[in-house]
Amino acid sequence: VQLQASGGGLVQAGGSLRLSCAASGHTFTSRDDMAWFRQAPGKEREFVAASSWTGGTYADSVRGRFTISRDNAKNTLYLQMNTLKPEDTAVYYCAGRALAVCNRDHHVYDYWGQGTQVTVSS
């Protein structure tokens, strides 16, 4: 199973970006848990958002600004990020695990993308 994350870049505070995560080797369905995590320099990897058949769940720091979605026909996960702040700067990783509900603990995920850099300037 491979996850390919893309869509990162440099954006000014208040701007928007959409991250994509294309999966291959496994067809992820709504019965599977897919998530976004991020890691800033010198910090632990932290949960951002997750999606499963139970719905979506978000970290408090991004709720109302970020939206996770998935296109099962394209086997792709998305993260729409609006009203970006400098503290959102990090490498963003997509992750997945089969037949599971949303989980905020990155240790439980089986599959990981390579990460995409998001930099928000003030």
N, C-alpha and C positions, 0 to 999 in steps of 0.2 A: 504494500500500500504506500502510495506517495501522495503528499500534499504539497502543492506549489502555491505559495503566497505571493501576491503582487499588489501594486497600487500605492505603495508608500511614496513619500516624497517630502519636499520642503513646502510649507504653507505658512502664511501669516496667521496670527491669532485671530480667531473669529471665522476662519475659513473652514473648508470642508474637504474631505477625502473619502474615497470608497475603496476599501481593501477587498480583494478577492482571494479565494483559496480553492483551487481546482484539485479535485481528487481523482486518482487513478488507481486501478488494482482492486478497488472495492467500491461498490455502489452504495453510497450512504443514503439512507432513507430517513423519514421522520422518526423511525424507531431508534435511530442512532443519535448519540450525543456528539455535537460538534461545538467547538468553542474558540474563543479568541483570548489570548493572554498577551501580556506585554512585559518587557524588562528594560528598565532604564539602567544606565551605567552605575555600578556599585550597589544596585538594589536587587531584591529578590524578584523572581518572576511572579507577576500578580494577575489575578483573574480580571477579565474585562466583561465578557458576555458569553452566554451559552444558549444553545437551542436544542430541544428534543421534542418528543411528542407531548410533553407536559407544557410546552410553550417556551418562552424566552426568559432569561434572568440576567440581570446586569449588576455590575459593581455600583455602589452608591455614587462613586466619583464620576460615572459616565451616564447614569440613568437620566433619560430625558434629552440627551445630546447624541447618543450613539444608538444605532438600530442594527440588530443582527437579523439576517435573513438567509434563506437558502433556496436554491433552484435545483430541485432533485433531478429534473430532466437533464440539467447540465452537470450534475454532480459537483456543484459549486456552492461554497459558503461565502457570504458577504458581510462586511461591516461598514455601514454608512456612518461616518463620523462628522458631525456638525458642531459648530461653535467651538472649534478646537482651541485649546489653551496650551501655553508653554509646558505645563506639567504633564501634558499628554505625550510629550516627546519620549520615544522609546522604540525598541525593536518589537514589532508585533508578530506574534506566532499564532497560526491556526493549529488546532488539535482535534482529534476525533477518537471515538471508541464505539464499538458496535453494541447495539441492543442495550442501551443504558439511558438513564435520565440525566439531566443537567447536573454538573458537579463543578464546584469552584476550586477543587484541589488539583493542581497540575500533575501531581504524582500519579493519578489514576489513569491518565490518558495514554493510549497505546501508540497513537500515530501523531507525528508532528511535521509541520512545514518548516522551511528553512529560515523563516523570518523576513520581514520587510521593514525597513527603517522609516519611521515617521518623525519628522522634525518640525516643531511649531515655533516660529520666531515671534518675539514680542514686539 
